[in-house]
Amino acid sequence: MDRRFRARSYSGREREKAQRGPRHLPFVLLILLAMIILSSRRGEGVDLTVRITGIREVKGQMQLGLYNRAEVFPKEGKQYRLVERPVTGKVFIYTFEQLPAGDYALAVFQDLDRDGLIDKNMLGIPTEPYGFSNNVRPRLSAPAFSRARIRLNSDTTIVISLIH
């Protein structure tokens, strides 16, 4: 008889060990589950990159107000996300990361005097550079959310030209 095909007999202890399977299997499964959860969280949102042009003076701060509800656009203090960053060049770029897909609108202004407020004249017209998504140019009042709306389903880049 060929030795390669000879049946091997196992002791009782070896048979139990073979039937139980590897001891590290629960640990491996736990690691795989953790990796799946972490990788799925990474792709939950979309990125919105905003490029602001028309900056005449490289000074002050750029304030970006991102809104996700029409009834509060563009009221101060009602933003979904508010960002203030120093102006360091003639073009300003900022990316809102991991936003839920949906409808948004942006109101931005260059806070030249860094007081946190958009300065206005006696008629209520801004005296500091400002702008809105879709480059909406307001007439007598701030634009409606529907005119400035951006529908985000995937990573998106928009350009806003400041109004002086």
VENLINBEL-V86133 format. One record per backbone hydrogen bond with DSSP energy under -1.0 kcal/mol. CO is the residue of the C=O (numbers start at 1). NH is the residue of the N-H. E is the energy in kcal/mol with one decimal. If there is no record, write none. Layout:
CO/NH/E
CO/NH/E
This chain:
3/6/-1.2
11/15/-2.2
12/16/-2.0
13/17/-2.1
14/18/-2.2
15/19/-1.8
16/20/-1.9
17/21/-1.3
24/28/-2.3
25/29/-2.5
26/30/-2.1
27/31/-2.2
28/32/-2.4
29/33/-2.3
30/34/-2.2
31/35/-2.2
32/36/-2.1
33/37/-2.3
34/38/-2.5
35/39/-2.3
36/40/-1.9
37/41/-1.6
38/42/-1.3
41/44/-1.4
46/99/-3.3
47/156/-2.6
48/96/-3.0
49/158/-2.7
50/94/-2.2
51/160/-2.8
52/92/-2.4
53/162/-2.4
57/59/-1.7
60/87/-2.3
61/111/-3.3
62/85/-2.1
63/109/-1.9
64/83/-2.4
65/107/-2.1
66/80/-2.8
66/81/-1.7
67/105/-1.8
69/72/-1.2
70/73/-1.0
72/75/-3.1
75/78/-1.5
81/66/-3.1
83/64/-2.9
85/62/-3.3
90/55/-1.1
92/52/-3.5
94/50/-3.5
96/48/-2.7
99/46/-2.9
102/152/-3.4
104/150/-3.3
105/67/-3.0
106/133/-1.9
107/65/-2.8
108/131/-2.3
109/63/-2.9
110/112/-1.6
111/61/-1.7
111/114/-1.0
119/127/-3.0
121/124/-1.7
125/121/-2.4
129/110/-2.8
130/163/-3.7
131/108/-2.9
132/135/-1.5
133/136/-1.1
144/148/-1.3
150/104/-2.4
152/102/-1.8
156/49/-3.2
158/51/-2.6
160/53/-2.4
163/130/-1.7
